[in-house]
Amino acid sequence: MHFPKFRLNDFFSSLCIRFQRLDVRVPMYRKDNVFHFLHIGRTGGSELRNRFKYINMHTNVRILHRKHYITLRDIPASSEYLLTTRDPVQRFISAFESLRLKPIMTKSRIEKELHDYFSSANDLAESLFDDSIIGYQASRFMNGVWHLAQKQSQFVCIEDIYRRKPFFHFHTENLDIDFQNFCNKLGINTPPLSKSNSGGYSSYDLSPKALNNLKIWYSDDYSLISSLDYFTSAD
């Protein structure tokens, strides 16, 4: 369909006038006030996202919340970034229990099978590395279920930290204190928000065998967290 040229021009002119009357003002951000937040699953990222929204609305700082599949290497080398990590054993338990509570209709096929084979996180962890059918199933679930398979070290490699350390490293276990320190580093007031609900599973019983297996399985994650703590300790 063809419209007369003068009518199309009139339409766009009218649209521009209406837009100007709205007095839309887009806040300007300095490059050093823009941060990319790497959201590693089961580390308190959703809680931080709500807090970052407040900062974005009330300060000149802009925090871009990235999806679960975005890694550091997807972020421009000149950009600042933030991330949060969690004790790998606590994160494993959190992932297992969250899957238990997930509505059955939203579970994938392998997620549905997980709790048919293993009734607890301890059973799954104990079966890792066993030279048996159940050991094979444990490995299959640990490599096939999203949050179990997704290691924190897949988002940031230790080699990456040598070249570009994060502007701030949050710990799920100390999220509220870390958030206050983050705001202090930015020179902004800490938002009046409720305490974090990112609790741990300190009372969750894991056998020595289960703990040892998980520490081996997530050894790269433990190395990553140690390296992050070392390189950001002076900040």
Secondary structure as a PSIPRED ss2 file (coil, helix, strand):
# PSIPRED VFORMAT (PSIPRED V4.0)

   1 M C   1.000  0.000  0.000
   2 H C   1.000  0.000  0.000
   3 F C   1.000  0.000  0.000
   4 P C   1.000  0.000  0.000
   5 K H   0.000  1.000  0.000
   6 F H   0.000  1.000  0.000
   7 R H   0.000  1.000  0.000
   8 L H   0.000  1.000  0.000
   9 N H   0.000  1.000  0.000
  10 D H   0.000  1.000  0.000
  11 F H   0.000  1.000  0.000
  12 F H   0.000  1.000  0.000
  13 S H   0.000  1.000  0.000
  14 S H   0.000  1.000  0.000
  15 L H   0.000  1.000  0.000
  16 C H   0.000  1.000  0.000
  17 I H   0.000  1.000  0.000
  18 R H   0.000  1.000  0.000
  19 F H   0.000  1.000  0.000
  20 Q H   0.000  1.000  0.000
  21 R H   0.000  1.000  0.000
  22 L C   1.000  0.000  0.000
  23 D C   1.000  0.000  0.000
  24 V C   1.000  0.000  0.000
  25 R C   1.000  0.000  0.000
  26 V C   1.000  0.000  0.000
  27 P C   1.000  0.000  0.000
  28 M C   1.000  0.000  0.000
  29 Y C   1.000  0.000  0.000
  30 R C   1.000  0.000  0.000
  31 K H   0.000  1.000  0.000
  32 D H   0.000  1.000  0.000
  33 N H   0.000  1.000  0.000
  34 V E   0.000  0.000  1.000
  35 F E   0.000  0.000  1.000
  36 H E   0.000  0.000  1.000
  37 F E   0.000  0.000  1.000
  38 L E   0.000  0.000  1.000
  39 H C   1.000  0.000  0.000
  40 I C   1.000  0.000  0.000
  41 G C   1.000  0.000  0.000
  42 R C   1.000  0.000  0.000
  43 T C   1.000  0.000  0.000
  44 G C   1.000  0.000  0.000
  45 G H   0.000  1.000  0.000
  46 S H   0.000  1.000  0.000
  47 E H   0.000  1.000  0.000
  48 L H   0.000  1.000  0.000
  49 R H   0.000  1.000  0.000
  50 N H   0.000  1.000  0.000
  51 R H   0.000  1.000  0.000
  52 F H   0.000  1.000  0.000
  53 K H   0.000  1.000  0.000
  54 Y H   0.000  1.000  0.000
  55 I H   0.000  1.000  0.000
  56 N H   0.000  1.000  0.000
  57 M H   0.000  1.000  0.000
  58 H H   0.000  1.000  0.000
  59 T C   1.000  0.000  0.000
  60 N C   1.000  0.000  0.000
  61 V C   1.000  0.000  0.000
  62 R E   0.000  0.000  1.000
  63 I E   0.000  0.000  1.000
  64 L E   0.000  0.000  1.000
  65 H E   0.000  0.000  1.000
  66 R C   1.000  0.000  0.000
  67 K C   1.000  0.000  0.000
  68 H C   1.000  0.000  0.000
  69 Y C   1.000  0.000  0.000
  70 I C   1.000  0.000  0.000
  71 T C   1.000  0.000  0.000
  72 L H   0.000  1.000  0.000
  73 R H   0.000  1.000  0.000
  74 D H   0.000  1.000  0.000
  75 I C   1.000  0.000  0.000
  76 P C   1.000  0.000  0.000
  77 A C   1.000  0.000  0.000
  78 S C   1.000  0.000  0.000
  79 S C   1.000  0.000  0.000
  80 E E   0.000  0.000  1.000
  81 Y E   0.000  0.000  1.000
  82 L E   0.000  0.000  1.000
  83 L E   0.000  0.000  1.000
  84 T E   0.000  0.000  1.000
  85 T E   0.000  0.000  1.000
  86 R C   1.000  0.000  0.000
  87 D C   1.000  0.000  0.000
  88 P H   0.000  1.000  0.000
  89 V H   0.000  1.000  0.000
  90 Q H   0.000  1.000  0.000
  91 R H   0.000  1.000  0.000
  92 F H   0.000  1.000  0.000
  93 I H   0.000  1.000  0.000
  94 S H   0.000  1.000  0.000
  95 A H   0.000  1.000  0.000
  96 F H   0.000  1.000  0.000
  97 E H   0.000  1.000  0.000
  98 S H   0.000  1.000  0.000
  99 L H   0.000  1.000  0.000
 100 R H   0.000  1.000  0.000
 101 L H   0.000  1.000  0.000
 102 K C   1.000  0.000  0.000
 103 P C   1.000  0.000  0.000
 104 I H   0.000  1.000  0.000
 105 M H   0.000  1.000  0.000
 106 T H   0.000  1.000  0.000
 107 K C   1.000  0.000  0.000
 108 S C   1.000  0.000  0.000
 109 R H   0.000  1.000  0.000
 110 I H   0.000  1.000  0.000
 111 E H   0.000  1.000  0.000
 112 K H   0.000  1.000  0.000
 113 E H   0.000  1.000  0.000
 114 L H   0.000  1.000  0.000
 115 H H   0.000  1.000  0.000
 116 D H   0.000  1.000  0.000
 117 Y H   0.000  1.000  0.000
 118 F C   1.000  0.000  0.000
 119 S C   1.000  0.000  0.000
 120 S C   1.000  0.000  0.000
 121 A H   0.000  1.000  0.000
 122 N H   0.000  1.000  0.000
 123 D H   0.000  1.000  0.000
 124 L H   0.000  1.000  0.000
 125 A H   0.000  1.000  0.000
 126 E H   0.000  1.000  0.000
 127 S H   0.000  1.000  0.000
 128 L C   1.000  0.000  0.000
 129 F C   1.000  0.000  0.000
 130 D C   1.000  0.000  0.000
 131 D C   1.000  0.000  0.000
 132 S C   1.000  0.000  0.000
 133 I H   0.000  1.000  0.000
 134 I H   0.000  1.000  0.000
 135 G H   0.000  1.000  0.000
 136 Y H   0.000  1.000  0.000
 137 Q H   0.000  1.000  0.000
 138 A H   0.000  1.000  0.000
 139 S H   0.000  1.000  0.000
 140 R H   0.000  1.000  0.000
 141 F H   0.000  1.000  0.000
 142 M H   0.000  1.000  0.000
 143 N H   0.000  1.000  0.000
 144 G H   0.000  1.000  0.000
 145 V C   1.000  0.000  0.000
 146 W H   0.000  1.000  0.000
 147 H H   0.000  1.000  0.000
 148 L H   0.000  1.000  0.000
 149 A H   0.000  1.000  0.000
 150 Q C   1.000  0.000  0.000
 151 K C   1.000  0.000  0.000
 152 Q H   0.000  1.000  0.000
 153 S H   0.000  1.000  0.000
 154 Q H   0.000  1.000  0.000
 155 F C   1.000  0.000  0.000
 156 V C   1.000  0.000  0.000
 157 C C   1.000  0.000  0.000
 158 I H   0.000  1.000  0.000
 159 E H   0.000  1.000  0.000
 160 D H   0.000  1.000  0.000
 161 I H   0.000  1.000  0.000
 162 Y H   0.000  1.000  0.000
 163 R H   0.000  1.000  0.000
 164 R C   1.000  0.000  0.000
 165 K C   1.000  0.000  0.000
 166 P C   1.000  0.000  0.000
 167 F C   1.000  0.000  0.000
 168 F E   0.000  0.000  1.000
 169 H E   0.000  0.000  1.000
 170 F E   0.000  0.000  1.000
 171 H E   0.000  0.000  1.000
 172 T H   0.000  1.000  0.000
 173 E H   0.000  1.000  0.000
 174 N H   0.000  1.000  0.000
 175 L H   0.000  1.000  0.000
 176 D H   0.000  1.000  0.000
 177 I H   0.000  1.000  0.000
 178 D H   0.000  1.000  0.000
 179 F H   0.000  1.000  0.000
 180 Q H   0.000  1.000  0.000
 181 N H   0.000  1.000  0.000
 182 F H   0.000  1.000  0.000
 183 C H   0.000  1.000  0.000
 184 N H   0.000  1.000  0.000
 185 K H   0.000  1.000  0.000
 186 L H   0.000  1.000  0.000
 187 G C   1.000  0.000  0.000
 188 I C   1.000  0.000  0.000
 189 N C   1.000  0.000  0.000
 190 T C   1.000  0.000  0.000
 191 P C   1.000  0.000  0.000
 192 P C   1.000  0.000  0.000
 193 L C   1.000  0.000  0.000
 194 S C   1.000  0.000  0.000
 195 K C   1.000  0.000  0.000
 196 S C   1.000  0.000  0.000
 197 N C   1.000  0.000  0.000
 198 S C   1.000  0.000  0.000
 199 G C   1.000  0.000  0.000
 200 G C   1.000  0.000  0.000
 201 Y C   1.000  0.000  0.000
 202 S C   1.000  0.000  0.000
 203 S C   1.000  0.000  0.000
 204 Y C   1.000  0.000  0.000
 205 D C   1.000  0.000  0.000
 206 L C   1.000  0.000  0.000
 207 S C   1.000  0.000  0.000
 208 P H   0.000  1.000  0.000
 209 K H   0.000  1.000  0.000
 210 A H   0.000  1.000  0.000
 211 L H   0.000  1.000  0.000
 212 N H   0.000  1.000  0.000
 213 N H   0.000  1.000  0.000
 214 L H   0.000  1.000  0.000
 215 K H   0.000  1.000  0.000
 216 I H   0.000  1.000  0.000
 217 W H   0.000  1.000  0.000
 218 Y C   1.000  0.000  0.000
 219 S H   0.000  1.000  0.000
 220 D H   0.000  1.000  0.000
 221 D H   0.000  1.000  0.000
 222 Y H   0.000  1.000  0.000
 223 S H   0.000  1.000  0.000
 224 L H   0.000  1.000  0.000
 225 I H   0.000  1.000  0.000
 226 S H   0.000  1.000  0.000
 227 S H   0.000  1.000  0.000
 228 L H   0.000  1.000  0.000
 229 D H   0.000  1.000  0.000
 230 Y H   0.000  1.000  0.000
 231 F H   0.000  1.000  0.000
 232 T H   0.000  1.000  0.000
 233 S C   1.000  0.000  0.000
 234 A C   1.000  0.000  0.000
 235 D C   1.000  0.000  0.000
